[in-house]
């Protein structure tokens, strides 16, 4: 009999990975991690609380423990620190809505796999429509507070003349949290969030809840066809936006340059191809980005600085943002 020469295990892991993620997601939806934050509880106790059978309940808890999401001892199961920080609904850094957003997007890729490969699905239009969804906005914000927002705000606050800034434009600002964080550091700064028309109402509601309606204005704008007011801003920020304009990045940055006052700064924050993000994760992110019709989700420092130089920017500054320094921050000044 012939015997195989390659180990099948890598492929076998693919076969169970989706079920494992679904187990985590369903546990999240059930509030299981909120319950286990008060643990430890035995499998029998959890089964009784939720009306489950003891045997599959134990198997679920063992699965989560094996993946280091739960701690297991003689008293039962309780959350591991990773879960306490990210999957308990009361945590500052709760990522539940972000995970639901990611799952919804991935399920769309799965359901439209062949049409997307053939260019028969209007994925970018669907993505545009989804940005105004309240859960999408909440999930996007949850992911941002893993470090990208904090690092980008600190970078901007360190720019020369930041305390003299009076007007900023937040391009594709969505939830407006980048603007509001900067306004907290500069009490004389006001911001205009420019985003797609479908985003405006939800963004205004979120900004009002945060108490910034008097200093943050949301305006509808599609910069694929429209322009910003000329010479208006001390600061223009674009976070995870420029990848949608890769067909003519210098041309688009020229419109940003025109919107700045003399001495004003443009700051871009995007995924960094040279970051320490694990290669498999980086490749997966690039795959889904290209599947929905964008050229790339990663823009290198050289690409950004070259395009910004062509648009007339000078005095470049760079930084990193987020986990594994996955975000590249590049600033340029209109002199």
N, C-alpha and C positions, 0 to 999 in steps of 0.2 A: 504493500500500500504506500502511496505517496504521502509525504508529510510536509506541512507548510514550512517555509523558511523564515517568514517574518512574524513578529509578535502582533497578534490581533488586538491587544489590549488598548492601544490608542484609539482605535475605531470603536471598540466596545464602550469606552468612556463617553464617546459622543452619544451613544444610544441611551445612556441614563442621565446625562447632564440636564436635559430639559425637564425630566421628572423631578430631579433634585431641586432645580430652581422653582418649579411649580409648588413643591412642598414648602419651601421657604415663603413664597408669595401667599399661599393659602393660610399658612400659620400667621402671617402678618395680618391678613384680612380677618381672621378669626379673633384677633387680639390675644393670641397665645403668648406672644412675647411680653405683652403688658402683664399678663397673669404671672408668667414665670419670673418677672422682675421682683415679685413678692415671695418667690420660692425659697427653698426647694420644695417641689411637689413630686410625688411618685406618679408613675404612669396610671395607676388605678385612680388616684385622686383627680388627675387631669381628665381621664375618661369620664368619671362621674360628673365633673363640672360641665363638660361639653356634650354629654350624652353620646359618647363614642364607645366602641368596643375596646376593651383593655389591650388586646393583642396588637391590632394595628396602631393603636395610640402609642404603645411602647416602641413599635418599629419606627414610627415617625420621630419620636424623641431621640431614639438611638441614631437615626440618620442625621438629625441636626447636631447631635453631640459629636458624631464621627467627623463632621465638617467644622468642628470647633466653634459652633454657634451656641451650644449649651455646655455647661459644666455638669458632670455626672458623678455622684458619690453615693454612699450608702443611704443618704436621706432622700435621694431623688434627683431631680433636674432643676437647674436654674440657669439664667442667662449668663453667657460669657460676656466679658467687658465690651467686645465688639458689638454685640447685639444691644446691650444696655445703652450704648452711645448712639446707635444708628437705627434701631428697629423698635424702640419703645416710643410710643406716640408722644409722650410728654417731654422727650429729650430735646435739647436745643438743636441738635444736629440730626433730627429724625429724617430718614431718607425714604420713608414708605411711599409717598406720592411720586418721588423721582423714580423709584423702582417700578411703579405701576406705569409711569410714562414710558420708560424704557421698554417694558414688556409690551405695551400697546403698539409702540413703533416697530418692535421686532416681529410681532404677530402680523402687522401689515406687510412687512417684507416677505414673510412666509406665505401669506395668502396671495400675494401678487408677484411671486417670484419670477415666473416665466414672462408675464407681461412687462415687468420691469427690465428684465434682460433684453427684451425685444424692443423696448422703448414705446410700448403700447399703453402704458399707464401714466396718468397725469399726476405723478407723485409730488412734484414741487408745488402744484396748486393745492393739493390736499394738505401738505405741510404748512403752507401759508395760512390756510383756513384754521388750522389747529392751534396757532400761536395765541389766539384770543380765548381759548378754552381756559377756564379758571384752574382746573387741575393741571393743565400743561404749564401754566404760569407758576403755580405753586411748586410743581416738580422741578422746573428749571431753576427756581430760586433755591430749593433745597440742595440741588447739586452745586450751585454756585458757592454756597456757604461752606463747602468743604475746603475752601482756601483761596479759590480764584478771586472771589469778591474782596476778601480781606487784603490779599496781596496787591491787587490792582489799585484799590483805594489808597493803600499806603504808598505805592509807587507814585501815584498822581499827587498826593499831598506833599511829596518831597520835590516836586518840580519847582524850578525857580519862579517866584512870583505867585505861587498858588493862592496865598491869602489876598492877593489883589484881584483875583478872578471874580467877575461879576455875572457872566452868562456862559452857560455850557449847553451843548447839544449832546444828547444821549441817543446815538443811532441804533435803532432796533432795541431800545432799552427795555421793552416788555414790562416787567414788574416794577422798574424804576428804582430798584434797591441800590444800584451803583450810584445813581444820582443822589438819592437820599442820604447815603453814607457820606458822600462828599459834602453835601450841604450841612451835615452835622459838624464837619470839621471847619467849614467856612460859612459863618452866619450871614454873610453878604452875598452869597452865591445863589443864583436861581438857575433852574434847568428846564429845558424843553426836551421831552422824550418824543422822538420821531419814530413812528412805527406804522405797520400796515393798518388800514382802516378797521379791520376786524378786531384789533387789539385794544383800541382806544377805550371803549367803555369799561372793560374788565380792568385795565391798567388804572383808570381813574378811580375806580372803586377801591382798589388795593392801596393806592397812594392816599386816598381820603382816610382809610382806616389807620394809616400810619401817621396821619396828621400833617401832611405836607402839601395839601392842595393849594395853599397860598404861595408856595415857592416852586412847585413842579407842575408844569403844564404838559399835557399829552396832545400831540397833533398827528393827524393821519398823513402819511407820506409813503410813497413807494419810490425809492431812489433809483429804481431801474428806469423810471420814466420822468421823475420829478427832481427838483433841485432845492437845496437849502437856501435861506436868505444869505446874501453876500455880505461879508465883513461884519458878521453879527456876534461872533463867539470868541471868548478867551480860551475855551477848551471844547474840543469835540472828541467824544469817546465812542469807539466801536468795539463791542465785545462779541466775538463769535458771529461776525456779520460779513467780513470781507471775503470769506470763501464763496459767497454767492455772487461775487463780482470778478472772478478770476479771468473771465474772458477779456477784460480790459481793466486790469487793476490800476495802472497808472492814470488812465482816464477818469476812473471813479475817484481816485484820490485827489485828482485835480479839482473836482467839485467840492471836496472837503476842504482843500487848501483855500478855495475862494470864499468859503463860509467863515473862515477865521479872521479875526482882527490881526493887524501887524503885531508880531510878538506872541501870538496865540499858539497853543499846543494841540497837536492831534495825538491821541493815544489809541493804539490797537492792541487787543488781547485775543490771541487765537491759540489753537492747538499747535504744539511745537514738535516738528518731526524729529528733532534731536533730543527730545526729553528722555527721562528715565522711565516713562510708561512702559510696562511689559510689552514686548514685540507682538505677542498674540492679541492683546487687547487693542494695540494700535492698529493692527491689520484689520481686526473686526470692525472697528469704528470707521476706518477708511472704506471698507466694503459696503457698509450700510449707507454711508454718505454718497458714494458713487452710484449705488443702486437707485437712489431717489433723484438722480439727475445732476448732482454737483460734481465738479471736477476733482475736488479734494476737500478735506477738512483740516489739513495741515499746511501751514504757511511758514516757511523758514525765515530766519532773520535776514539772510541775504536777499530773499525775494521781497520781503517787506521794505527793507531799506532801499533796495534798487528802485522799486516802484515809487516809494515816497520821494526819493531823490529826483526821479523823473518828473514828479508832480510839483517840485519846487521846495520841498521841505529840507531843513538843515538841522544841525545840532542834535543828532540822534542820541537817544538813551535807551537802554534795554534792561529788562528784568525778567523774572520768572514768577509764575503764579500757580497755586494749587498743588494738589498731591503729585509727588514724583516730578515736580516742576513741569507738569504737562502743558501749562500755558506759557506762551511767549508774549512778553509785553514789549512793544516798541513805541517810542515817542519821538516825534519830530516837530520842529518849530517853524512857523511861518515868520520869516525875518523881514 
